[in-house]
Amino acid sequence: MSILCQVDDKFVPLYRVIWAAATPHFCGEEDCTREGSYEIRLEQGESVWASAAERDRMCKQLERWQGGLGSVGEDDENW
């Protein structure tokens, strides 16, 4: 398994991911180009912006990389 996940045109190392947004970005500014995209926060205050499919793929790859969620039903309500 690769430790890289492609988000948009970037290959992101899984070990740099801090969190992924559960809801799409909305700030209400007229000139915002990120509305509807999901933020994936990286270490050192950096972010990449993903579609819902890219965000879901990142989360699944992180789960596989870290060995899964654990036993069935343990935290199912959060996913």
A tleap script that builds the chain and sets N, CA, C and O, in Angstrom:
source leaprc.protein.ff14SB
mol = sequence {
  NMET SER ILE LEU CYS GLN VAL ASP ASP LYS
  PHE VAL PRO LEU TYR ARG VAL ILE TRP ALA
  ALA ALA THR PRO HIE PHE CYS GLY GLU GLU
  ASP CYS THR ARG GLU GLY SER TYR GLU ILE
  ARG LEU GLU GLN GLY GLU SER VAL TRP ALA
  SER ALA ALA GLU ARG ASP ARG MET CYS LYS
  GLN LEU GLU ARG TRP GLN GLY GLY LEU GLY
  SER VAL GLY GLU ASP ASP GLU ASN CTRP
}
set mol.1.N position { 0.832 -1.186 0.000 }
set mol.1.CA position { 0.000 0.000 0.000 }
set mol.1.C position { 0.876 1.249 0.000 }
set mol.1.O position { 1.890 1.315 0.695 }
set mol.2.N position { 0.473 2.215 -0.777 }
set mol.2.CA position { 1.208 3.469 -0.861 }
set mol.2.C position { 0.870 4.363 0.332 }
set mol.2.O position { -0.241 4.316 0.858 }
set mol.3.N position { 1.831 5.169 0.747 }
set mol.3.CA position { 1.565 6.148 1.805 }
set mol.3.C position { 1.132 7.485 1.213 }
set mol.3.O position { 1.027 8.479 1.931 }
set mol.4.N position { 0.881 7.509 -0.099 }
set mol.4.CA position { 0.435 8.726 -0.777 }
set mol.4.C position { -1.009 8.576 -1.229 }
set mol.4.O position { -1.437 7.491 -1.624 }
set mol.5.N position { -1.753 9.668 -1.168 }
set mol.5.CA position { -3.122 9.716 -1.666 }
set mol.5.C position { -3.226 10.932 -2.576 }
set mol.5.O position { -2.772 12.020 -2.220 }
set mol.6.N position { -3.819 10.749 -3.740 }
set mol.6.CA position { -3.943 11.872 -4.662 }
set mol.6.C position { -5.192 12.687 -4.332 }
set mol.6.O position { -6.299 12.155 -4.249 }
set mol.7.N position { -4.984 13.984 -4.147 }
set mol.7.CA position { -6.063 14.949 -3.930 }
set mol.7.C position { -5.864 16.038 -4.965 }
set mol.7.O position { -4.852 16.739 -4.964 }
set mol.8.N position { -6.848 16.172 -5.853 }
set mol.8.CA position { -6.756 17.103 -6.961 }
set mol.8.C position { -5.519 16.731 -7.777 }
set mol.8.O position { -5.458 15.620 -8.305 }
set mol.9.N position { -4.542 17.609 -7.897 }
set mol.9.CA position { -3.333 17.286 -8.667 }
set mol.9.C position { -2.122 17.081 -7.764 }
set mol.9.O position { -0.981 17.208 -8.207 }
set mol.10.N position { -2.376 16.763 -6.494 }
set mol.10.CA position { -1.285 16.621 -5.522 }
set mol.10.C position { -1.252 15.212 -4.940 }
set mol.10.O position { -2.297 14.599 -4.723 }
set mol.11.N position { -0.055 14.707 -4.692 }
set mol.11.CA position { 0.116 13.446 -3.981 }
set mol.11.C position { 0.467 13.800 -2.536 }
set mol.11.O position { 1.544 14.325 -2.255 }
set mol.12.N position { -0.461 13.504 -1.628 }
set mol.12.CA position { -0.332 13.902 -0.227 }
set mol.12.C position { 0.128 12.699 0.601 }
set mol.12.O position { -0.515 11.651 0.556 }
set mol.13.N position { 1.226 12.825 1.357 }
set mol.13.CA position { 1.641 11.742 2.255 }
set mol.13.C position { 0.620 11.597 3.387 }
set mol.13.O position { 0.279 12.581 4.044 }
set mol.14.N position { 0.137 10.384 3.615 }
set mol.14.CA position { -0.882 10.153 4.641 }
set mol.14.C position { -0.436 10.603 6.025 }
set mol.14.O position { -1.256 11.053 6.825 }
set mol.15.N position { 0.860 10.483 6.312 }
set mol.15.CA position { 1.347 10.838 7.643 }
set mol.15.C position { 1.285 12.338 7.919 }
set mol.15.O position { 1.469 12.747 9.065 }
set mol.16.N position { 1.030 13.174 6.905 }
set mol.16.CA position { 0.925 14.620 7.104 }
set mol.16.C position { -0.492 15.076 7.413 }
set mol.16.O position { -0.693 16.226 7.804 }
set mol.17.N position { -1.489 14.191 7.243 }
set mol.17.CA position { -2.889 14.575 7.426 }
set mol.17.C position { -3.222 14.672 8.912 }
set mol.17.O position { -2.959 13.748 9.682 }
set mol.18.N position { -3.805 15.806 9.301 }
set mol.18.CA position { -4.233 16.034 10.678 }
set mol.18.C position { -5.722 15.734 10.812 }
set mol.18.O position { -6.128 15.013 11.723 }
set mol.19.N position { -6.543 16.284 9.909 }
set mol.19.CA position { -7.976 16.006 9.910 }
set mol.19.C position { -8.561 16.299 8.542 }
set mol.19.O position { -7.935 16.944 7.700 }
set mol.20.N position { -9.801 15.799 8.336 }
set mol.20.CA position { -10.553 16.057 7.111 }
set mol.20.C position { -11.933 16.564 7.509 }
set mol.20.O position { -12.560 16.013 8.415 }
set mol.21.N position { -12.404 17.597 6.847 }
set mol.21.CA position { -13.692 18.207 7.166 }
set mol.21.C position { -14.850 17.265 6.857 }
set mol.21.O position { -14.842 16.562 5.847 }
set mol.22.N position { -15.837 17.263 7.736 }
set mol.22.CA position { -17.037 16.453 7.544 }
set mol.22.C position { -18.074 17.190 6.693 }
set mol.22.O position { -18.944 16.565 6.086 }
set mol.23.N position { -17.977 18.507 6.654 }
set mol.23.CA position { -18.920 19.315 5.882 }
set mol.23.C position { -18.160 20.174 4.875 }
set mol.23.O position { -17.008 20.537 5.109 }
set mol.24.N position { -18.803 20.497 3.759 }
set mol.24.CA position { -18.128 21.328 2.761 }
set mol.24.C position { -17.940 22.757 3.253 }
set mol.24.O position { -18.696 23.248 4.091 }
set mol.25.N position { -16.934 23.401 2.723 }
set mol.25.CA position { -16.616 24.791 3.076 }
set mol.25.C position { -17.722 25.727 2.609 }
set mol.25.O position { -18.224 25.607 1.492 }
set mol.26.N position { -18.092 26.655 3.474 }
set mol.26.CA position { -19.011 27.732 3.118 }
set mol.26.C position { -18.643 28.949 3.946 }
set mol.26.O position { -18.719 28.917 5.175 }
set mol.27.N position { -18.247 30.021 3.277 }
set mol.27.CA position { -17.903 31.246 4.004 }
set mol.27.C position { -18.805 32.406 3.609 }
set mol.27.O position { -18.862 33.407 4.323 }
set mol.28.N position { -19.514 32.294 2.480 }
set mol.28.CA position { -20.438 33.337 2.057 }
set mol.28.C position { -19.821 34.476 1.278 }
set mol.28.O position { -20.536 35.368 0.821 }
set mol.29.N position { -18.495 34.468 1.113 }
set mol.29.CA position { -17.854 35.542 0.353 }
set mol.29.C position { -18.075 35.326 -1.143 }
set mol.29.O position { -17.989 34.201 -1.636 }
set mol.30.N position { -18.357 36.405 -1.852 }
set mol.30.CA position { -18.664 36.318 -3.281 }
set mol.30.C position { -17.536 35.723 -4.117 }
set mol.30.O position { -17.794 34.980 -5.064 }
set mol.31.N position { -16.301 36.037 -3.781 }
set mol.31.CA position { -15.168 35.614 -4.599 }
set mol.31.C position { -14.513 34.313 -4.109 }
set mol.31.O position { -13.427 33.965 -4.572 }
set mol.32.N position { -15.147 33.604 -3.196 }
set mol.32.CA position { -14.572 32.368 -2.660 }
set mol.32.C position { -14.576 31.271 -3.729 }
set mol.32.O position { -15.602 31.006 -4.354 }
set mol.33.N position { -13.440 30.653 -3.926 }
set mol.33.CA position { -13.329 29.573 -4.911 }
set mol.33.C position { -13.341 28.198 -4.253 }
set mol.33.O position { -13.205 27.190 -4.946 }
set mol.34.N position { -13.499 28.134 -2.944 }
set mol.34.CA position { -13.456 26.863 -2.206 }
set mol.34.C position { -14.824 26.377 -1.748 }
set mol.34.O position { -14.925 25.298 -1.163 }
set mol.35.N position { -15.870 27.141 -1.999 }
set mol.35.CA position { -17.200 26.741 -1.553 }
set mol.35.C position { -17.557 25.383 -2.139 }
set mol.35.O position { -17.390 25.149 -3.336 }
set mol.36.N position { -18.047 24.495 -1.289 }
set mol.36.CA position { -18.431 23.157 -1.711 }
set mol.36.C position { -17.303 22.151 -1.653 }
set mol.36.O position { -17.542 20.953 -1.802 }
set mol.37.N position { -16.078 22.607 -1.440 }
set mol.37.CA position { -14.932 21.702 -1.321 }
set mol.37.C position { -14.703 21.348 0.140 }
set mol.37.O position { -15.121 22.080 1.037 }
set mol.38.N position { -14.046 20.236 0.372 }
set mol.38.CA position { -13.753 19.769 1.723 }
set mol.38.C position { -12.285 20.031 2.043 }
set mol.38.O position { -11.398 19.701 1.255 }
set mol.39.N position { -12.044 20.623 3.198 }
set mol.39.CA position { -10.671 20.913 3.600 }
set mol.39.C position { -10.040 19.672 4.219 }
set mol.39.O position { -10.639 19.014 5.069 }
set mol.40.N position { -8.841 19.368 3.786 }
set mol.40.CA position { -8.025 18.340 4.424 }
set mol.40.C position { -6.831 19.081 5.008 }
set mol.40.O position { -5.976 19.581 4.277 }
set mol.41.N position { -6.785 19.144 6.334 }
set mol.41.CA position { -5.741 19.912 7.016 }
set mol.41.C position { -4.494 19.049 7.159 }
set mol.41.O position { -4.548 17.890 7.569 }
set mol.42.N position { -3.382 19.656 6.807 }
set mol.42.CA position { -2.083 19.006 6.920 }
set mol.42.C position { -1.302 19.656 8.051 }
set mol.42.O position { -1.660 20.731 8.534 }
set mol.43.N position { -0.243 18.997 8.463 }
set mol.43.CA position { 0.598 19.583 9.503 }
set mol.43.C position { 1.167 20.912 9.029 }
set mol.43.O position { 1.176 21.196 7.831 }
set mol.44.N position { 1.637 21.717 9.954 }
set mol.44.CA position { 2.234 23.027 9.713 }
set mol.44.C position { 1.254 24.030 9.115 }
set mol.44.O position { 1.659 24.940 8.393 }
set mol.45.N position { -0.041 23.866 9.414 }
set mol.45.CA position { -1.054 24.828 9.001 }
set mol.45.C position { -1.406 24.830 7.532 }
set mol.45.O position { -2.096 25.739 7.071 }
set mol.46.N position { -0.957 23.843 6.783 }
set mol.46.CA position { -1.275 23.768 5.365 }
set mol.46.C position { -2.577 23.008 5.167 }
set mol.46.O position { -2.981 22.225 6.027 }
set mol.47.N position { -3.238 23.238 4.030 }
set mol.47.CA position { -4.466 22.536 3.686 }
set mol.47.C position { -4.464 22.211 2.205 }
set mol.47.O position { -3.822 22.888 1.401 }
set mol.48.N position { -5.191 21.169 1.864 }
set mol.48.CA position { -5.531 20.886 0.475 }
set mol.48.C position { -7.050 20.811 0.437 }
set mol.48.O position { -7.691 20.516 1.445 }
set mol.49.N position { -7.614 21.077 -0.723 }
set mol.49.CA position { -9.061 21.105 -0.882 }
set mol.49.C position { -9.472 19.952 -1.781 }
set mol.49.O position { -8.878 19.726 -2.835 }
set mol.50.N position { -10.497 19.226 -1.350 }
set mol.50.CA position { -10.883 17.991 -2.033 }
set mol.50.C position { -12.367 17.967 -2.356 }
set mol.50.O position { -13.174 18.652 -1.728 }
set mol.51.N position { -12.704 17.157 -3.356 }
set mol.51.CA position { -14.117 16.865 -3.610 }
set mol.51.C position { -14.569 15.857 -2.543 }
set mol.51.O position { -13.744 15.345 -1.786 }
set mol.52.N position { -15.848 15.581 -2.483 }
set mol.52.CA position { -16.356 14.608 -1.515 }
set mol.52.C position { -15.737 13.228 -1.758 }
set mol.52.O position { -15.384 12.530 -0.807 }
set mol.53.N position { -15.606 12.839 -3.011 }
set mol.53.CA position { -15.022 11.538 -3.338 }
set mol.53.C position { -13.551 11.469 -2.925 }
set mol.53.O position { -13.101 10.449 -2.403 }
set mol.54.N position { -12.804 12.546 -3.157 }
set mol.54.CA position { -11.389 12.575 -2.763 }
set mol.54.C position { -11.245 12.534 -1.242 }
set mol.54.O position { -10.373 11.839 -0.718 }
set mol.55.N position { -12.095 13.273 -0.538 }
set mol.55.CA position { -12.061 13.269 0.924 }
set mol.55.C position { -12.371 11.871 1.464 }
set mol.55.O position { -11.703 11.399 2.384 }
set mol.56.N position { -13.390 11.204 0.890 }
set mol.56.CA position { -13.755 9.853 1.329 }
set mol.56.C position { -12.628 8.867 1.060 }
set mol.56.O position { -12.350 7.996 1.885 }
set mol.57.N position { -11.977 9.002 -0.100 }
set mol.57.CA position { -10.857 8.122 -0.434 }
set mol.57.C position { -9.696 8.345 0.536 }
set mol.57.O position { -9.045 7.387 0.954 }
set mol.58.N position { -9.437 9.590 0.893 }
set mol.58.CA position { -8.381 9.900 1.853 }
set mol.58.C position { -8.682 9.248 3.195 }
set mol.58.O position { -7.799 8.639 3.800 }
set mol.59.N position { -9.916 9.368 3.665 }
set mol.59.CA position { -10.293 8.771 4.953 }
set mol.59.C position { -10.149 7.254 4.927 }
set mol.59.O position { -9.664 6.662 5.891 }
set mol.60.N position { -10.565 6.623 3.838 }
set mol.60.CA position { -10.439 5.162 3.727 }
set mol.60.C position { -8.977 4.734 3.698 }
set mol.60.O position { -8.607 3.740 4.324 }
set mol.61.N position { -8.150 5.478 2.977 }
set mol.61.CA position { -6.732 5.142 2.934 }
set mol.61.C position { -6.075 5.333 4.294 }
set mol.61.O position { -5.209 4.546 4.677 }
set mol.62.N position { -6.474 6.366 5.029 }
set mol.62.CA position { -5.942 6.566 6.375 }
set mol.62.C position { -6.333 5.405 7.295 }
set mol.62.O position { -5.515 4.934 8.085 }
set mol.63.N position { -7.575 4.949 7.190 }
set mol.63.CA position { -8.028 3.816 8.003 }
set mol.63.C position { -7.221 2.557 7.686 }
set mol.63.O position { -6.787 1.851 8.596 }
set mol.64.N position { -7.020 2.279 6.405 }
set mol.64.CA position { -6.236 1.094 6.020 }
set mol.64.C position { -4.798 1.222 6.484 }
set mol.64.O position { -4.214 0.258 6.978 }
set mol.65.N position { -4.221 2.408 6.329 }
set mol.65.CA position { -2.834 2.645 6.715 }
set mol.65.C position { -2.644 2.451 8.212 }
set mol.65.O position { -1.615 1.930 8.642 }
set mol.66.N position { -3.618 2.861 9.006 }
set mol.66.CA position { -3.516 2.753 10.462 }
set mol.66.C position { -4.065 1.440 11.005 }
set mol.66.O position { -4.061 1.236 12.219 }
set mol.67.N position { -4.531 0.557 10.151 }
set mol.67.CA position { -4.979 -0.763 10.604 }
set mol.67.C position { -6.463 -0.899 10.837 }
set mol.67.O position { -6.881 -1.876 11.459 }
set mol.68.N position { -7.273 0.011 10.381 }
set mol.68.CA position { -8.721 -0.134 10.468 }
set mol.68.C position { -9.323 0.494 11.705 }
set mol.68.O position { -8.628 1.053 12.553 }
set mol.69.N position { -10.638 0.385 11.780 }
set mol.69.CA position { -11.394 1.001 12.855 }
set mol.69.C position { -11.454 0.160 14.121 }
set mol.69.O position { -11.802 0.686 15.178 }
set mol.70.N position { -11.134 -1.102 14.053 }
set mol.70.CA position { -11.293 -1.965 15.216 }
set mol.70.C position { -12.436 -2.924 14.992 }
set mol.70.O position { -12.771 -3.228 13.847 }
set mol.71.N position { -13.040 -3.406 16.055 }
set mol.71.CA position { -14.107 -4.394 15.922 }
set mol.71.C position { -15.369 -3.757 15.345 }
set mol.71.O position { -15.596 -2.557 15.497 }
set mol.72.N position { -16.178 -4.569 14.686 }
set mol.72.CA position { -17.404 -4.106 14.053 }
set mol.72.C position { -18.346 -3.541 15.105 }
set mol.72.O position { -18.549 -4.150 16.155 }
set mol.73.N position { -18.924 -2.369 14.821 }
set mol.73.CA position { -19.881 -1.745 15.723 }
set mol.73.C position { -19.257 -0.840 16.766 }
set mol.73.O position { -19.978 -0.125 17.462 }
set mol.74.N position { -17.953 -0.848 16.895 }
set mol.74.CA position { -17.278 -0.065 17.935 }
set mol.74.C position { -17.543 1.424 17.794 }
set mol.74.O position { -17.940 2.070 18.764 }
set mol.75.N position { -17.334 1.984 16.609 }
set mol.75.CA position { -17.551 3.416 16.370 }
set mol.75.C position { -18.367 3.646 15.106 }
set mol.75.O position { -18.193 4.669 14.444 }
set mol.76.N position { -19.248 2.725 14.760 }
set mol.76.CA position { -19.991 2.817 13.526 }
set mol.76.C position { -20.846 4.077 13.413 }
set mol.76.O position { -21.068 4.566 12.306 }
set mol.77.N position { -21.329 4.610 14.533 }
set mol.77.CA position { -22.195 5.788 14.454 }
set mol.77.C position { -21.447 7.009 13.970 }
set mol.77.O position { -22.086 7.964 13.530 }
set mol.78.N position { -20.134 7.028 14.027 }
set mol.78.CA position { -19.355 8.167 13.550 }
set mol.78.C position { -19.004 8.069 12.078 }
set mol.78.O position { -18.502 9.044 11.520 }
set mol.79.N position { -19.236 6.965 11.433 }
set mol.79.CA position { -18.891 6.790 10.024 }
set mol.79.C position { -20.120 6.406 9.299 }
set mol.79.O position { -20.082 6.202 8.086 }
savepdb mol mol.pdb
quit
